[in-house]
């Protein structure tokens, strides 16, 4: 592990404050996709970013937003590098991130437990609108790759579920 | 065009071609949820393809400027969508294969390991999607059962190729992978009250040569559509 300087910590916090382009209630830090910020030369910074899904198109917008924020903070050269390993998991979403998701009407992911193996999809999930656990799966794939579509049988509202990965 | 010799090329071609085939469902899927599901699976596969093809060369050149015989994808993934049952049968065969292969690769020190470890978690959802639909259609109405059986039978002959050794992946235990695949497919089909196909999977004139660059007749037309825009307007941007 490379030692982090005060400036790097400051830049990491700044990059981490960028909102997710598809779920703007979450910051990149809360989503858990920032892997580090390193000062490679004076005025030159490398940012390590990991995608939520392999084909996630938001990664390009995230990179552009990080570059802009760090440029505005006086860093002329910013390189955002994508890293795949270790793979991102929904366990990387912070407690605050989960709270915000639920508040936004998206059921947060459940803990995935030990890595490997298919994720169980038949456990109950709480409706983010009324809190009922009587919900059913409508589709494993929803508005984005990271979500499934469910319906609450109590309040009859459909809702997104950030599915476990 | 510079093409690096790497197993990322055949595996990247599988992902690219299947992604394109699934994308053809946009605007045609039976229900909105399935339209979205197939597009999401296509997007995951496109993500895999971009990373894998970038290990072999320039992703755009490889996707848009190669001729038919330079593609190394399995013949299974280039098969036309057919009816919804055909698409589900193709998904069942391929995602089961991909999950087993990526699970193996993720635990190696291969250059493919990071992508395999990342993608295998997504592929588990693809396989579950295909598994659930196979059950629903197989154990459904007479019509859906007939169509699902017809689909798994029709694509069966393309499944032998899945387990033929790939250059650069000599350490993959192909025979063991095949046995796991066969056990899973058998379990799903039996649960769906379908009959496991018995036809030949090796040696027929069509099946098994995609990795060598020999493709089936519909592939050329698919490529023409996929490559048309890039070839007609080189360097075009949004």
Interface residues (C-beta under 8 A of the other chain):
Chain A: X51 X53 X54 X55 X56 X57 X83 X84 X85 X86 X87 X88 X89 X116 X117 X118 X119 X121 X138 X139 X140 X141 X142 X143 X144 X145 X149 X163 X165
Chain B: X33 X34 X36 X37 X39 X40 X41 X43 X44 X45 X46 X47 X48 X50 X51 X103 X113 X114 X115 X117 X118 X119 X121 X122 X124 X125 X127 X128 X129 X132
